[in-house]
């Protein structure tokens, strides 16, 4: 099928991958304290964003995908493609999923035969791209639209992530931790470890120090159903390329030289606003499926 695939900037999709596969990327708005509004992915590169972020006295704010842009892309899919699939960021963190459904229903009134699928990733960042990647693969194999959606969801069920946050500053500014925890954590050099649970980014552990945190992150993945028979990984970082390289070396050391780095990207402004620079995230395939959707 000729499918129009859509994601938004919260997917952290690599630019070259999006261009090679003709993926439409919606830039989520970023609002700075001085009144500047920029679209993540389109108007500002991650390096530029983090350079500005550390100088800001107030944390920027984000909002859901602009309605006119979403509607225009869905209408284009309805008129010019066999089907449209929009993989949104988690419905538990943004109203984008619900808004896209509302727009879909409006478009179907005008184009009742259109096939439009709005898929809730229940996640963020490369989770979304991995679902997209599988959908493209299945479409190339000639699978039905239903099989493509189910296959993408199955990838989501078999993927987990651990996120190592370098600074508590942005979690505190975003209301994730209180001021007392910020001060205590900074004094003790505590690095929070986050994961996506029920569509929300939650704290699941904390590491102390700096020299051993990267090997510990890999050890945590290994202890949590990491599929070493199919050692596939993805990594993202927020302006921390050197640390990402260290993370990959630790993966190969602990998981074997045959470990495959499926994809690597930078955390863009949409997600980076909330976790700040220096963050690392390791995505890995799990042996057993996890409960993600209501039907699981």
PEHUVEN-V124669 format. One record per pair of residues at least 6 apart in sequence whose C-alpha atoms are under 6 Angstrom apart, sorted by the first residue. I is the first residue (numbers start at 1). GAP is how many residues later the second one is. Records with the same first field share a line. If there is no record, write none. Layout:
BEGIN
I: GAP  GAP
END
This chain:
BEGIN
2: 79  80
3: 78  79  80  81
4: 73  80
5: 18  80  81
6: 17  18  19  80
7: 18  79  80
8: 17  18  19
9: 17  18  19  32
10: 115  260
11: 113  114  115  117
12: 113  255  256
14: 251
27: 12  13  14
28: 11  12  37
29: 9  10  33  34
30: 7  8  9  31  32
31: 6  29  30
32: 28
40: 229
46: 222
64: 32
65: 31
77: 7
78: 36
83: 32  33
84: 32
85: 32  33
86: 32
87: 32
88: 9  32  33
89: 32  34  35
90: 30  31  32  33  109
91: 6
92: 107
122: 77
123: 76
131: 21
134: 18
135: 13  17
138: 10
157: 132  133
158: 127  128  131
159: 125  126  127
160: 123  124
161: 34  121  122
162: 32  33  119  120
163: 30  31  117  118
164: 29  115  116
165: 26  27  114
166: 25  112  113
168: 14
170: 104  105  106
171: 6  104
172: 6
189: 19  20
190: 17  18
191: 15  16
192: 14
193: 10  11  12  13
194: 8  9  10
195: 6  7
214: 33
215: 35
225: 61  62
226: 59  60
227: 58  59  60
231: 28
232: 28
233: 28  29  50  51
234: 27  28  29  30  48  49
235: 29  46  47
236: 28  29  30  31  44  45
237: 29  30  42  43
238: 28  29  39  40  41
239: 38  39
240: 38
END
